[in-house]
């Protein structure tokens, strides 16, 4: 999904409509659903909030450290989620992560 968010930002930066991006993905694909939410700016009535993802990402970080494996990827994802939380998107659908990724 993180790759999907990045792809959506690339499409927006290159003026490729999200409808075109969605058409490349199979029906029911989670990234396609996210792209649709983002295209329609439908961040309310979430399936899972950014806040829920924040809690989960912190648990992934703990689990990686407890297991003695690299936490590089969970740290990367947690940073994006943290930026979205600080921007006030905690109660919005996880699709709102794209709003944090749009800013360098």
ROFIPA-7241 format. One line per field, with one value per atom (N, C-alpha, C): atom name; y, z, x; residue in three letters; residue number from 0. Coordinates in pm, 1 decimal, padded with zeros to 6 digits. Each point is the difference from the previous one (the first is absolute). Layout:
N
atom	(CA_...)
c2	(Y_...)
c3	(Z_...)
c1	(X_...)
rest	(ala_...)
nr	(NUM_...)
This chain:
104
atom	(N_CA_C_N_CA_C_N_CA_C_N_CA_C_N_CA_C_N_CA_C_N_CA_C_N_CA_C_N_CA_C_N_CA_C_N_CA_C_N_CA_C_N_CA_C_N_CA_C_N_CA_C_N_CA_C_N_CA_C_N_CA_C_N_CA_C_N_CA_C_N_CA_C_N_CA_C_N_CA_C_N_CA_C_N_CA_C_N_CA_C_N_CA_C_N_CA_C_N_CA_C_N_CA_C_N_CA_C_N_CA_C_N_CA_C_N_CA_C_N_CA_C_N_CA_C_N_CA_C_N_CA_C_N_CA_C_N_CA_C_N_CA_C_N_CA_C_N_CA_C_N_CA_C_N_CA_C_N_CA_C_N_CA_C_N_CA_C_N_CA_C_N_CA_C_N_CA_C_N_CA_C_N_CA_C_N_CA_C_N_CA_C_N_CA_C_N_CA_C_N_CA_C_N_CA_C_N_CA_C_N_CA_C_N_CA_C_N_CA_C_N_CA_C_N_CA_C_N_CA_C_N_CA_C_N_CA_C_N_CA_C_N_CA_C_N_CA_C_N_CA_C_N_CA_C_N_CA_C_N_CA_C_N_CA_C_N_CA_C_N_CA_C_N_CA_C_N_CA_C_N_CA_C_N_CA_C_N_CA_C_N_CA_C_N_CA_C_N_CA_C_N_CA_C_N_CA_C_N_CA_C_N_CA_C_N_CA_C_N_CA_C_N_CA_C_N_CA_C_N_CA_C_N_CA_C_N_CA_C_N_CA_C_N_CA_C_N_CA_C_N_CA_C_N_CA_C_N_CA_C_N_CA_C)
c2	(-00119.8_00119.8_00125.2_-00005.0_00116.7_00031.6_-00103.0_00019.3_00059.5_-00039.6_00055.3_00149.0_00040.0_00143.0_00077.5_-00056.0_00065.9_00010.6_-00105.8_00000.5_00105.8_00014.8_00100.3_00140.3_00024.8_00130.2_00025.5_-00104.1_00014.7_00034.1_-00068.7_00029.5_00145.1_00044.9_00138.7_00097.2_-00027.7_00088.8_00006.3_-00109.7_-00007.7_00026.1_00045.5_00030.3_-00120.4_-00117.1_-00121.5_-00018.4_-00004.7_-00012.8_-00129.2_00009.4_-00120.5_-00101.1_00045.4_-00096.2_-00089.7_00056.9_-00080.4_-00097.3_00047.2_-00086.4_-00113.9_00033.4_-00102.2_-00105.7_00042.8_-00094.5_-00106.5_00024.0_-00097.9_-00106.7_00021.3_-00091.0_-00084.9_-00122.7_-00085.8_00049.7_-00030.1_00031.7_-00056.5_00076.7_-00046.4_00016.6_00039.1_00021.1_00114.6_-00019.1_00100.1_00133.8_-00001.6_00125.7_00070.0_-00076.9_00059.6_00068.2_-00064.5_00058.2_00128.0_-00002.6_00120.4_00111.7_-00032.2_00101.7_00063.7_-00082.0_00052.0_00094.7_-00038.3_00087.1_00132.0_-00008.8_00119.9_00088.2_-00059.7_00076.8_00073.1_-00064.2_00059.3_00078.6_00008.1_00066.9_-00050.7_-00130.4_-00069.1_-00059.3_00083.9_-00043.6_-00026.2_00030.5_-00022.0_-00136.1_-00045.3_-00132.4_-00108.3_-00003.3_-00087.4_-00147.8_-00081.8_-00142.7_-00017.5_00070.1_00001.9_00140.3_00059.4_00136.0_00002.3_00116.9_00020.7_-00029.8_00036.6_-00027.1_-00148.5_-00081.8_-00145.5_-00048.0_00048.5_-00037.9_00045.2_00113.2_00048.9_-00100.3_-00048.1_-00098.6_-00127.8_-00046.1_-00122.8_00016.9_00114.6_00019.3_00001.8_00057.4_-00002.6_-00142.8_-00081.1_-00141.0_-00076.0_00027.7_-00062.1_00036.5_00125.0_00043.1_-00078.5_-00010.8_-00074.7_-00146.1_-00057.2_-00141.2_-00024.4_00089.0_-00015.7_00004.4_00095.6_00012.2_-00122.2_-00044.0_-00118.4_-00125.0_-00008.9_-00116.8_00009.2_00115.9_00017.6_00016.3_00049.7_00025.0_00150.2_00037.8_00141.2_00060.9_00119.2_00073.2_00112.2_-00007.4_00105.6_00024.6_-00105.9_00019.6_00047.0_-00064.2_00052.0_00144.3_00034.6_00138.0_00096.8_-00041.7_00081.6_00027.1_-00105.8_00013.0_00083.0_-00024.7_00073.8_00149.2_00035.6_00141.1_00066.8_-00067.9_00054.4_00015.0_-00101.5_00003.9_00110.6_00014.5_00104.7_00139.1_00019.8_00128.6_00026.4_-00103.3_00015.2_00028.2_-00066.7_00023.6_00144.4_00047.7_00136.9_00104.5_-00038.4_00089.9_00000.3_-00085.6_-00001.6_-00096.8_-00100.1_-00093.9_-00129.3_-00004.0_-00121.8_-00067.3_00076.8_-00057.1_-00027.4_00030.4_-00020.9_-00138.4_-00040.0_-00128.0_-00002.5_-00118.3_-00015.5_00060.6_00016.2_00065.9_00141.2_00059.7_00133.5_00005.3_-00115.2_-00000.1_00070.2_-00005.2_00064.0_00150.8_00058.5_00143.6_00033.0_-00088.5_00020.6_-00023.1_-00093.0_-00031.2_00104.2_00078.6_00103.0_00110.8_00013.1_00106.2_-00056.9_00066.8_-00051.9_00008.6)
c3	(00000.0_00000.0_00000.0_00068.3_00001.4_-00142.7_-00076.7_-00141.1_-00078.4_00035.5_-00064.4_00027.3_00124.4_00032.9_-00082.1_-00009.4_-00077.1_-00147.3_-00053.9_-00138.7_-00023.3_00094.9_-00010.5_-00001.7_00087.1_00000.8_-00132.1_-00056.4_-00130.3_-00108.9_00001.3_-00098.6_00011.1_00121.6_00020.4_-00049.1_00030.5_-00040.1_-00151.8_-00068.1_-00145.5_-00073.4_00073.5_-00057.6_-00068.7_00059.7_-00046.3_00090.7_-00056.8_00079.3_00079.3_00121.5_00082.6_-00058.4_-00083.0_-00066.5_-00094.2_-00066.8_-00086.5_00082.9_00112.5_00089.5_00050.6_00044.4_00050.8_-00105.5_-00125.0_-00106.0_-00022.9_00046.2_-00015.1_00109.4_00101.6_00114.3_-00005.2_00048.8_-00003.3_00094.4_-00034.8_00086.9_00138.2_00103.4_00137.0_00057.1_-00083.3_00047.9_00101.2_00112.0_00108.0_-00046.4_-00082.1_-00049.3_-00091.7_-00077.2_-00085.5_00086.5_00107.4_00092.9_00061.3_00039.6_00055.4_-00103.3_-00122.8_-00106.0_-00020.7_00004.5_-00015.5_00113.8_00122.3_00115.9_-00014.5_-00043.3_-00014.3_-00111.8_-00113.2_-00112.5_00043.1_00081.4_00046.3_00130.1_00051.5_00127.5_00109.1_00003.9_00092.9_00115.0_00097.1_00110.7_00127.7_-00003.9_00117.7_-00010.7_00106.7_00005.2_-00034.7_00076.7_-00034.0_00027.7_-00082.5_00029.5_00114.3_-00010.8_00105.4_-00000.1_00115.6_00009.3_-00001.7_-00027.8_00010.4_00143.5_00098.2_00140.3_00029.6_-00059.0_00017.1_-00060.7_-00117.1_-00063.7_00083.4_00067.9_00086.1_00111.3_00064.3_00108.0_-00055.1_-00112.7_-00060.0_-00040.5_-00056.8_-00043.9_00118.7_00111.2_00118.8_00049.3_-00009.7_00040.8_-00091.8_-00130.7_-00093.8_00035.1_00037.3_00039.4_00121.9_00100.7_00121.7_-00033.7_-00083.9_-00035.0_-00074.2_-00090.6_-00072.7_00097.1_00089.1_00097.2_00092.7_00047.2_00086.7_-00070.7_-00129.8_-00076.7_-00044.3_00023.4_-00037.3_-00149.1_-00069.9_-00143.4_-00024.7_-00119.3_-00036.4_00012.6_00055.7_00007.9_-00103.5_-00098.2_-00099.8_-00074.4_-00049.2_-00074.0_00091.1_00115.8_00087.7_00045.3_00018.8_00036.7_-00111.9_-00123.4_-00116.4_-00006.2_00013.5_-00004.7_00118.7_00118.2_00119.7_-00016.1_-00068.2_-00022.2_-00085.1_-00104.1_-00085.2_00081.2_00076.7_00081.8_00104.8_00059.6_00100.0_-00060.6_-00120.8_-00068.2_-00020.7_-00037.9_-00019.8_00132.4_00105.6_00132.4_00042.9_-00015.6_00039.4_-00084.6_-00120.4_-00087.3_00032.5_00095.4_00042.7_-00074.0_-00067.3_-00078.5_00075.0_00129.9_00078.5_-00006.2_-00014.4_-00003.0_-00141.8_-00097.8_-00139.6_-00048.2_-00113.1_-00060.2_-00031.3_00001.2_-00027.3_-00135.3_-00089.3_-00128.2_00020.5_00115.1_00028.2_00013.1_00006.4_00001.5_-00122.5_-00109.7_-00122.1_00022.2_00086.0_00024.6_00063.6_00083.9_00061.3_-00102.7_-00092.6_-00099.8_-00111.3_-00017.1_-00103.9_00031.7_00125.4_00042.3_00019.0_-00057.5_00017.6_00142.8)
c1	(00081.9_-00081.9_00085.6_00114.1_00088.0_00045.5_00031.3_00034.7_-00115.7_-00120.5_-00119.3_-00013.9_00025.5_-00005.9_00102.8_00119.8_00105.6_-00042.0_-00056.7_-00046.5_-00106.2_-00089.2_-00105.9_00060.8_00098.4_00067.3_00071.5_00063.0_00065.6_-00100.7_-00113.4_-00105.1_-00044.6_-00023.5_-00042.8_00107.1_00126.7_00109.5_00015.7_-00032.7_00015.6_-00132.3_-00101.3_-00131.8_-00064.1_00020.0_-00067.3_-00120.7_-00116.9_-00121.7_-00003.3_-00051.2_-00008.7_-00097.0_-00093.4_-00088.2_00080.9_00100.8_00086.9_00082.6_00051.0_00076.8_-00087.5_-00121.4_-00091.8_-00030.1_-00011.2_-00036.4_00107.0_00121.7_00108.0_-00002.4_-00081.0_-00004.0_-00126.4_00005.8_-00119.1_-00108.6_-00122.8_-00114.3_00025.8_-00032.1_00014.5_00139.8_00097.8_00136.6_-00000.1_00068.1_-00000.8_00056.6_00103.3_00056.7_-00100.3_-00074.8_-00104.0_-00106.1_-00037.5_-00098.4_00055.8_00128.1_00063.4_00003.3_00037.5_00006.5_-00137.0_-00104.5_-00135.6_-00034.3_00032.9_-00025.4_00075.1_00124.2_00082.7_-00054.1_-00033.7_-00056.6_-00125.0_-00082.3_-00126.1_00014.1_00124.6_00027.5_-00094.1_-00016.5_-00089.6_00081.0_00033.7_00084.0_-00079.7_-00128.7_-00082.7_-00067.2_-00063.2_-00061.9_00102.3_00108.8_00112.6_-00023.1_00067.2_00010.2_00099.7_00111.8_00102.2_00060.2_00009.6_00051.9_00152.7_00052.8_00144.3_00043.3_-00083.7_00030.8_00014.7_-00083.8_00010.3_00130.8_00032.6_00126.3_00118.6_-00013.5_00108.2_00028.9_-00104.3_00016.5_00062.8_-00049.2_00051.4_00146.7_00033.8_00138.8_00095.8_-00043.6_00085.6_00020.1_-00102.9_00010.8_00095.6_-00007.6_00093.9_00144.1_00023.0_00134.6_00047.4_-00085.6_00034.1_00028.6_-00084.1_00014.2_00131.3_00035.6_00126.7_00117.6_-00003.5_00109.4_00004.8_-00117.0_-00006.2_00051.4_-00025.4_00041.2_00146.1_00060.1_00139.6_00022.0_-00102.4_00013.2_-00001.8_00036.1_00002.6_-00139.8_-00004.2_-00127.0_-00002.6_00090.9_00011.5_-00131.3_-00062.9_-00124.8_-00113.3_-00023.7_-00104.8_00028.0_00126.7_00034.2_-00037.1_00027.4_-00032.9_-00150.9_-00078.6_-00145.9_-00049.9_00054.8_-00041.2_00026.6_00108.1_00029.9_-00108.0_-00044.6_-00106.2_-00128.4_-00033.1_-00121.9_00010.4_00115.6_00020.7_-00020.8_00050.2_-00021.1_-00148.9_-00073.9_-00144.8_-00070.6_00043.2_-00059.5_00023.7_00122.5_00033.5_-00073.0_-00037.6_-00075.0_-00149.0_-00041.5_-00139.9_-00089.9_00056.7_-00080.2_-00033.2_00023.6_-00014.0_-00135.5_-00106.8_-00135.0_-00048.8_00082.1_-00038.7_00042.2_-00057.2_00035.3_00149.3_00057.4_00142.5_00037.7_-00094.4_00026.7_00055.4_-00026.6_00049.9_00151.8_00065.5_00146.4_00055.2_-00072.7_00045.7_00017.0_-00081.2_00012.1_00134.0_00050.1_00132.2_00111.2_-00021.5_00101.9_00007.4_-00101.7_00001.6_00099.2_00035.7_00091.0_00139.4_00101.5_00136.8_00048.3)
rest	(unk_unk_unk_unk_unk_unk_unk_unk_unk_unk_unk_unk_unk_unk_unk_unk_unk_unk_unk_unk_unk_unk_unk_unk_unk_unk_unk_unk_unk_unk_unk_unk_unk_unk_unk_unk_unk_unk_unk_unk_unk_unk_unk_unk_unk_unk_unk_unk_unk_unk_unk_unk_unk_unk_unk_unk_unk_unk_unk_unk_unk_unk_unk_unk_unk_unk_unk_unk_unk_unk_unk_unk_unk_unk_unk_unk_unk_unk_unk_unk_unk_unk_unk_unk_unk_unk_unk_unk_unk_unk_unk_unk_unk_unk_unk_unk_unk_unk_unk_unk_unk_unk_unk_unk_unk_unk_unk_unk_unk_unk_unk_unk_unk_unk_unk_unk_unk_unk_unk_unk_unk_unk_unk_unk_unk_unk_unk_unk_unk_unk_unk_unk_unk_unk_unk_unk_unk_unk_unk_unk_unk_unk_unk_unk_unk_unk_unk_unk_unk_unk_unk_unk_unk_unk_unk_unk_unk_unk_unk_unk_unk_unk_unk_unk_unk_unk_unk_unk_unk_unk_unk_unk_unk_unk_unk_unk_unk_unk_unk_unk_unk_unk_unk_unk_unk_unk_unk_unk_unk_unk_unk_unk_unk_unk_unk_unk_unk_unk_unk_unk_unk_unk_unk_unk_unk_unk_unk_unk_unk_unk_unk_unk_unk_unk_unk_unk_unk_unk_unk_unk_unk_unk_unk_unk_unk_unk_unk_unk_unk_unk_unk_unk_unk_unk_unk_unk_unk_unk_unk_unk_unk_unk_unk_unk_unk_unk_unk_unk_unk_unk_unk_unk_unk_unk_unk_unk_unk_unk_unk_unk_unk_unk_unk_unk_unk_unk_unk_unk_unk_unk_unk_unk_unk_unk_unk_unk_unk_unk_unk_unk_unk_unk_unk_unk_unk_unk_unk_unk_unk_unk_unk_unk_unk_unk_unk_unk_unk_unk_unk_unk_unk_unk_unk_unk_unk_unk_unk_unk_unk_unk_unk_unk)
nr	(0_0_0_1_1_1_2_2_2_3_3_3_4_4_4_5_5_5_6_6_6_7_7_7_8_8_8_9_9_9_10_10_10_11_11_11_12_12_12_13_13_13_14_14_14_15_15_15_16_16_16_17_17_17_18_18_18_19_19_19_20_20_20_21_21_21_22_22_22_23_23_23_24_24_24_25_25_25_26_26_26_27_27_27_28_28_28_29_29_29_30_30_30_31_31_31_32_32_32_33_33_33_34_34_34_35_35_35_36_36_36_37_37_37_38_38_38_39_39_39_40_40_40_41_41_41_42_42_42_43_43_43_44_44_44_45_45_45_46_46_46_47_47_47_48_48_48_49_49_49_50_50_50_51_51_51_52_52_52_53_53_53_54_54_54_55_55_55_56_56_56_57_57_57_58_58_58_59_59_59_60_60_60_61_61_61_62_62_62_63_63_63_64_64_64_65_65_65_66_66_66_67_67_67_68_68_68_69_69_69_70_70_70_71_71_71_72_72_72_73_73_73_74_74_74_75_75_75_76_76_76_77_77_77_78_78_78_79_79_79_80_80_80_81_81_81_82_82_82_83_83_83_84_84_84_85_85_85_86_86_86_87_87_87_88_88_88_89_89_89_90_90_90_91_91_91_92_92_92_93_93_93_94_94_94_95_95_95_96_96_96_97_97_97_98_98_98_99_99_99_100_100_100_101_101_101_102_102_102_103_103_103)
